[in-house]
Amino acid sequence: MARDTERRLLMVQVRVAGVALDQSGQHVILLKPIDELPGEGRILPIWIGAQEATSILIALEGAATPRPLAHDLMRAMLETLGADVDRVEVTRIDDGTFYAEIGLRAGAGDLRVDARPSDAVALASRTGAPIWVADEVLEEAGVPDITGDGDESEENVEEFKRFLDDVDPDDFRE
């Protein structure tokens, strides 16, 4: 797996594998290590709000909006100030709450900003910044990726949907 050696935390680079709805209609963002194929390894589900889910999906699809969304505004403000999003990190989970940081490069040097994972991922989706997850977080809150592809794809997707139906979102609340 791609590992980050710059920080004390061991981290793995991930990609947004999708945004899903659980049985109660709550949005879940699915983060997957970039070097793992569908159906392999683990996937990290993080429950997020509807606005953040919409913002992430719009960015991933490259869709235009008539007016800037909050994360578009954040990107524009950073660009105007001469700052770049270097990376985002999901750094820890504490009592089911995920924590993230946004790494910025600016004239004042490298900066770190505390953020909700959903906002950090939405901003990374707009700026092309890499997304990293602490190994400990993936180990604690990750679930086996049973989405797969090929002949077993439909069966694996149904099994994953059953997981989303049965899991308690409070176990992974952002």
Residue pairs with C-beta under 8 A, 6 or more apart in sequence:
1 12
1 13
1 33
1 35
1 36
2 12
2 13
2 33
2 34
2 35
3 10
3 11
3 12
4 10
4 11
4 12
4 13
4 132
9 89
9 91
9 134
9 135
9 136
10 134
10 135
10 136
11 89
11 132
11 133
11 134
11 135
12 33
12 132
12 133
12 135
12 138
13 33
13 34
13 35
13 130
13 131
13 132
14 31
14 32
14 33
14 34
14 44
14 131
14 132
14 133
15 31
15 32
15 33
15 34
15 131
16 29
16 30
16 31
16 56
16 60
16 121
16 125
16 131
17 30
17 31
17 32
17 38
17 43
17 147
18 29
18 30
19 27
19 28
19 29
19 30
19 53
19 56
19 57
20 27
20 28
20 30
20 45
20 164
21 27
21 28
21 164
22 28
22 47
22 164
22 165
22 167
22 169
23 164
23 165
23 166
24 169
26 47
26 169
27 47
27 48
27 49
27 50
27 52
27 53
28 45
28 46
28 47
28 48
28 164
28 169
29 45
29 46
29 48
29 52
29 53
29 56
29 117
29 118
29 121
30 43
30 44
30 45
31 43
31 44
31 46
31 90
31 121
31 131
31 133
32 38
32 41
32 42
32 43
32 44
32 145
33 41
33 42
33 138
36 42
36 145
37 149
38 145
38 147
38 148
38 149
39 145
39 146
39 147
39 148
39 149
39 152
39 156
40 145
41 144
41 145
42 138
42 142
42 143
42 144
42 145
43 142
43 143
43 144
43 145
43 147
44 90
44 133
44 137
44 138
44 141
44 142
44 143
45 141
45 143
45 164
45 167
45 172
46 90
46 98
46 117
46 118
46 141
46 172
46 174
47 169
47 172
47 173
47 174
48 56
48 117
48 118
48 174
49 118
51 70
52 116
52 118
52 119
52 121
52 122
53 118
54 69
55 69
55 70
55 71
55 122
55 125
56 118
56 121
56 122
56 125
58 65
58 69
59 71
59 122
59 125
59 126
60 125
65 72
68 76
71 119
71 122
71 123
71 125
71 126
72 126
74 119
74 123
74 126
75 85
75 123
75 126
75 127
78 84
78 85
78 104
78 127
81 106
82 106
82 107
83 104
83 105
83 106
83 107
83 111
84 104
84 105
84 106
84 127
84 129
85 102
85 103
85 104
85 123
85 124
85 127
85 129
86 103
86 104
86 105
86 110
86 129
87 102
87 103
87 124
87 129
87 130
87 131
87 132
88 100
88 101
88 102
88 103
88 115
88 120
88 121
88 123
88 124
88 129
88 130
88 131
88 132
89 100
89 101
89 103
89 120
89 131
89 132
89 133
89 134
90 98
90 99
90 100
90 117
90 120
90 131
90 132
90 133
90 134
90 137
91 99
91 100
91 101
91 134
91 137
92 98
92 99
92 134
92 136
92 137
93 99
93 137
93 140
93 141
93 172
96 170
96 171
96 172
96 173
97 173
97 174
98 116
98 117
98 137
98 141
98 172
98 174
99 114
99 117
100 114
100 115
100 116
100 117
100 119
100 120
100 121
101 112
101 113
101 114
101 115
101 120
102 112
102 113
102 115
102 120
102 123
103 110
103 111
103 112
103 129
104 110
104 111
104 112
104 113
105 111
115 123
116 174
117 174
118 174
120 131
121 131
123 129
124 130
124 131
141 172
143 163
146 156
146 159
146 160
146 163
147 153
147 156
147 157
147 160
148 156
148 157
